[in-house]
Amino acid sequence: MNLQEYQAKELLVQHGVAVPAGDVCTTPEAGADIARQLLAAGEKLIAVKSQIHAGGRGKGTFKNGYQGGVKICKTAEDVREKAAAMLGNVLVTKQTGPEGRPVSKLLITGAPNIKKEFYLAVLLDRKSSRPIMIASTEGGVDIEEVAAKTPDRIVKEPIDPAIGLMPYQARKIAAALGLKGDLIGQAAKMLAGIYKTWWECDASLLEINPLCFILTNENKEALLAVDAKLSVDDNALYRHPDIQDMRDLAEEAPLEIEASKHSLNYIKLDGAIACLVNGAGLAMATMDIIQHFGGRPANFLDVGGGASKEQVTAAFRIILQDPNVKGILVNIFGGIMDCNIIAAGIVAAVKETGLKLPLVVRLEGNNVKAGNKTLAESGLTIIRGGSMADAAQKVVQAVSGT
């Protein structure tokens, strides 16, 4: 589950990480009021930041023609004008795709006097099965770009999950970023708070870009988390009802919301061949082989290792709500999964939905003979796939009409 920037910052503050002062608003007038309070408290400049689950907001373009989802203002009236141009409009960035995302909230915050920007992130390194902290002197830009052009500017520090981030590791990262003097201690404390936020929130990713070296109004050197992106592991949300309450359904696709109600993992794509698969790895392989034979997958849909007949029926209903779908490939490998349960679910779903699209089914594994018998005796028009490659070729041919 992804959080908005302002929500991520709320959690960071709870763990002792310094962020710019500010608040969220939903109307231009409320934005102007927040700006007046910040200016009265000594802020010189105010940032107006669109809140959507996507990066590249500053370089984005609204569909009404307005340029930029992040603006710097000097007055409360300027904030009100910028907020009016953003709220209720659709922002398109590199990460949203051409459809963009509607902006319903803005973060109104102080814009500090930034002297240097850094990149910092905590995530799970699947190779070592450990948390890892990644830092770079090249903040404010895509880390992928830094990795491709100047990989030597990226520092990686693996963390033992049994003991957490050690003070010497935090100081090591601070030194690698070129920080000196009192900033070393400040950085060590901040990095400890960032790691603690990641760990205690059961996050999969916490990205601070940029982490900034600033000068305060008193001309003192300080560090500030100016932006934040936090993604929480869905499997751990039951431990965090407070974070669950932060879920923004307006930022999620309606079909993905519906799928989550049935414990299905669904992501809509832009192809014409829908996939219904058990297991994330097999789902990825299925999408790859459809592409290999000249088709384009319409979705990622993992029904899990122990799906019920009801879940399979729900999956078909969700698939058929996508008007781009021209054919369906069911690819099941029964380990824990009983192929006959899947087959019964397929038959029930086809009858309930009145499916007219080409349907290719490949079953393999646990109780596959009974599953194939159920399909054969159903009286339905179902194309059988003998292997994953055979099934993929058949669904591509059926959809293309060849």
VODO-372936 format. One record per residue (C-alpha): x, y, z; residue in one letter. Coordinates in steps of 0.001 Angstrom, whole numbers, padded with zeros to 6 digits, always signed. Layout:
N
XYZa...
//
This chain:
402
+000000+000000+000000m+001390+003368-001036n+001067+006476+001115l+000867+010109+000146q+003873+012307+000843e+002191+014080+003744y+001265+010745+005338q+004812+009425+005009a+006106+012589+006647k+003684+012179+009549e+005183+008746+010239l+008732+010059+009875l+008071+012808+012418v+006795+010177+014878q+010243+008568+014659h+012231+011763+015166g+012945+012702+011531v+012877+016428+010743a+010598+017525+007874v+009494+020980+006675p+006575+022486+008597a+003259+022332+006772g-000200+020858+006439d-002515+019347+003842v-005496+021116+002267c-008351+020334-000110t-009419+023885-001049t-007502+026972-002277p-008744+029003+000704e-007474+026423+003208a-004147+026415+001379g-003882+030192+001705a-004654+029967+005442d-001866+027417+005969i+000518+029637+003994a-000303+032657+006188r+000484+030630+009321q+003797+029441+007872l+004794+032944+006773l+003898+034305+010211a+006122+031604+011749a+009107+032843+009757g+009028+030873+006494e+010297+032893+003527k+008977+030688+000722l+006051+028290+000515i+005881+025069-001540a+002556+023906-002996v+002845+020161-003689k+000268+017987-005468s-000452+014778-003555q-000670+011778-005876i+000898+008321-005851h+003468+009127-008529a+006845+010778-008921g+007904+013526-011312g+005203+015875-010059r+007274+019015-010466g+007847+018340-014170k+004295+017105-014762g+001582+018825-016774t-002105+019138-015902f-004623+018214-018561k-005961+021771-018362n-002555+022936-019641g-001159+024143-016307y+002531+023301-015981q+004016+021732-012854g+002501+019897-009887g+004917+021565-007435v+005191+025343-007171k+007150+027771-004973i+005272+030846-003760c+006086+034023-001822k+002617+035053-000654t-000571+033441+000618a-002494+034857-002345e-000016+033245-004730d-000568+029940-002912v-004328+030322-003306r-003965+030915-007069e-001630+027956-007558k-003889+025713-005474a-006934+026729-007525a-005092+025755-010721a-004172+022310-009352m-007076+021072-007228l-009685+019072-009099g-007508+018752-012199n-005619+015761-013616v-001826+015721-013380l+000173+013717-015921v+003755+012685-015084t+006245+010102-016371k+004934+007665-013774q+001170+008163-014165t+000939+007344-017854g-001147+009459-020239p-004319+009016-018169e-002783+010988-015274g-004077+011236-011704r-006668+013666-010292p-005327+016002-007610v-007667+016311-004627s-005125+017241-001931k-002177+019615-001691l+000640+019741+000832l+001384+023344+001766i+004825+023454+003353t+007808+025663+003979g+010405+025704+001187a+013805+025663+002938p+017052+027281+001828n+018594+024181+000245i+022369+024047-000186k+022752+020412-001244k+020399+017554-002144e+021004+013871-001362f+019182+010644-002112y+018365+008110+000604l+016272+004946+000654a+015687+001854+002765v+014400-001298+001112l+014681-005071+001233l+017642-006576-000611d+016239-009895-001812r+019678-011268-002688k+020918-011059+000894s+017450-011249+002543s+018385-008171+004562r+017385-004529+004731p+019703-002217+002843i+020188+001549+003021m+021057+003240-000256i+022461+006769-000392a+023804+009068-003065s+025181+012573-003372t+022978+012939-006462e+019649+013808-004860g+016580+015224-006551g+016893+013029-009659v+015870+009476-010550d+018146+006994-008797i+017916+004752-011890e+019560+007524-013897e+022342+007830-011327v+022859+004052-011308a+023151+004009-015100a+025458+007013-015532k+027446+007327-012285t+027105+004111-010240p+030166+005054-008186d+028079+007788-006545r+025743+005260-004926i+026545+003908-001457v+024927+000683-000231k+024955-000389+003413e+023416-003786+004301p+021758-003958+007737i+021500-006902+010097d+017765-007124+010919p+018539-008632+014314a+020287-005478+015554i+019162-002764+013138g+021152+000162+011798l+024259+000624+013960m+025549+004135+014777p+028847+003453+013010y+026941+002519+009841q+024956+005755+009949a+028176+007763+010388r+029772+005817+007528k+026914+006778+005201i+027044+010403+006370a+030769+010562+005630a+030211+009000+002200a+027771+011837+001455l+030504+014345+002257g+028947+015635+005474l+031312+017003+008113k+031382+018345+011653g+028081+018576+013509d+026216+017339+010437l+027698+013864+010943i+025871+013526+014277g+022694+015046+012860q+022792+012641+009942a+023391+009611+012158a+020352+010497+014259k+018208+011139+011180m+019250+007929+009421l+018420+005968+012564a+014937+007531+012571g+014451+006783+008878i+015424+003141+009350y+013208+002859+012421k+010261+004217+010405t+010877+001633+007679w+011194-001211+010169w+008317-000403+012511e+005892+000362+009672c+006684-002948+007917d+007551-000949+004816a+008805-002403+001564s+010302+000943+000514l+011046+004266+002188l+012587+006806-000150e+013734+010300+000834i+014465+012233-002338n+015692+014752-001653p+017242+014602+001789l+018553+018147+002048c+021405+020019+003693f+019843+023425+004452i+020517+026729+006163l+017870+027703+008702t+016586+031259+009183n+019138+031516+011999e+021861+030619+009451n+022489+027234+011068k+023287+024083+009119e+020667+021327+009332a+019287+018272+007550l+015682+017957+006418l+013621+015247+004692a+012056+017459+002029v+010207+014688+000185d+009191+011154+001185a+007728+008075-000453k+006570+005151+001692l+005192+001796+000545s+003917-000648+003180v+003835-004432+002775d+000164-005377+002298d+000723-008635+004181n+001618-006691+007344a-001251-004194+007318l-003226-006196+009879y-000612-005071+012403r-001106-001392+011533h-004746-000266+011687p-003529+003348+011863d-001726+002949+008532i-004678+001083+007026q-006783+004158+007786d-004418+006153+005543m-005392+004165+002447r-006481+006532-000326d-008945+004631-002510l-009144+007548-004929a-005539+006757-005901e-006281+003120-006722e-007874+001642-009821a-011505+000542-009173p-010826-003001-010426l-007814-003319-008121e-009958-002225-005177i-012595-004803-006104e-009938-007519-006395a-008549-006718-002954s-012006-007390-001458k-011659-011002-002633h-007970-011330-001635s-006906-011336-005289l-003755-009637-006560n-004789-007714-009686y-003042-005041-011721i-004588-003731-014926k-002367-003509-018004l-003014-002235-021532d-003179-005480-023549g-006040-007640-024829a-005316-011052-023263i-006436-011448-019651a-004477-013809-017389c-005764-015809-014429l-002862-017570-012727v-001936-018963-009319n+001358-017636-007977g+003156-014383-008731a+006124-016042-010426g+003920-018087-012746l+001835-014989-013453a+004952-013078-014533m+006083-016002-016704a+002607-016202-018254t+002654-012535-019184m+006141-012959-020669d+005164-015925-022833i+002044-014154-024124i+004305-011291-025169q+006796-013760-026664h+004148-015157-029014f+003015-011706-030145g+000199-010936-027708g-000128-008316-024984r-001322-009145-021449p-004337-007204-020194a-003603-007769-016533n-001597-009407-013792f-003985-011574-011765l-002701-013934-009088d-005463-015912-007345v-002976-017289-004818g-002045-020802-003792g-005409-021847-002357g-008120-020008-004263a-011746-021010-003786s-014457-021472-006404k-015909-018116-005304e-012578-016341-005807q-012229-017748-009322v-015726-016531-010179t-014908-013095-008756a-011708-013044-010821a-013665-013659-014027f-016113-010871-013168r-013227-008459-012609i-011478-009483-015844i-014634-008938-017883l-015066-005397-016601q-012035-004414-018701d-013407-003503-022164p-009991-004116-023758n-010045-007849-022978v-010519-009979-026118k-009494-013374-024714g-008633-015121-021435i-005801-017482-020540l-006117-019539-017344v-002751-021038-016376n-002821-023125-013198i-000122-025282-011637f-001646-027213-008766g+000651-027663-005816g-001438-026736-002824i-004107-025721-005318m-006602-028409-006368d-007031-028237-010153c-010583-029558-009871n-011586-026635-007643i-010221-024250-010262i-012041-026151-013007a-015334-025975-011092a-014762-022263-010569g-014105-021752-014281i-017285-023582-015263v-019366-021620-012727a-017815-018314-013801a-018382-018918-017518v-022025-019832-016921k-022634-016933-014536e-021041-014288-016754t-022232-015690-020075g-018681-015523-021398l-018446-015183-025191k-014701-014457-025457l-012110-017131-026360p-011048-019004-023209l-007865-021087-023096v-007196-023229-020016v-004010-025026-019057r-004109-027141-015886l-001218-029099-014429e-000450-030732-011093g-002621-031661-008124n-005831-033512-009153n-005416-032433-012784v-007290-035464-014189k-010419-034581-012236a-010051-030928-013297g-009788-031825-016972n-012805-034135-016655k-014863-031310-015110t-013989-029026-018015l-014662-031703-020632a-018081-032579-019198e-019173-028953-018783s-020442-028641-022362g-018680-025259-022622l-016438-024073-025438t-013047-024154-023728i-009752-024399-025615i-007335-026736-023858r-003620-025932-023616g-001272-028893-023302g+001629-026773-022042s+002189-023154-021093m+003664-022399-024527a+000827-024219-026290d-001795-022337-024260a-000152-018985-024915a+000045-019618-028673q-003586-020694-028776k-004925-017637-026936v-002843-015277-029099v-004150-017004-032229q-007739-016898-030949a-007561-013193-030167v-005842-012258-033436s-008184-014445-035484g-005349-016410-037111t
//
